[in-house]
Amino acid sequence: MPPRDLLPLAALTLCPVLTFCLLATSPPPAHAASSRTPAAVPVTWPQPAFREAEWFTMTGGTHGGAVTAHRAGDSGGRRITEIEDGDWIDLGAVSPGSIDSVTVRAASGGIGGTVEFRAGSPAGPLLGSLTVPFTGGWDRPASPTARLTGAAGGVRLFAVFANPAWRAGTADLFAVDWFRFDGPAADGG
């Protein structure tokens, strides 16, 4: 917490991903001119360790992208569905250099597939991937984990869903309930 005399003059601005800078102007010494000099103080903000899948910022892909559906029993009562080969979601800004792994809660009554985690765009560098197999039904979730490597600093993280064997008119690959990030930048990581 900044000193009490800085509170009315403080502003929070986004600096690099997951790091915020508190910009504060300190009052000048009594003998100095009345100008104030801003100073940036970096503050590391923990990444949410748990993220509902439906909190994605964008979706798209070959078949239009994922949709949010209500589902009793899922965390928050929702999940993303209509996941087909080539669809993706934008999970927003993360710092993969500070995240070791991501666990996905997903269920499949279809053929299953992979979740590829990519930096910057759906076609960006691959940071890690995991397989969601047929789990025995849409109400029988599994929680596979992927290690994330290969990127430093802040990036937008995309989850790209794939299984080239999927065909139009068949069941979705799988449905996703949530993502859990583990590592030093995650809450409690």
Summary of the structure (lengths in Angstrom):
residues: 189
radius of gyration: 20.9
end to end distance: 22.8
largest distance: 77.4
contacts: 582
relative contact order: 0.23
helix: 8%
strand: 48%
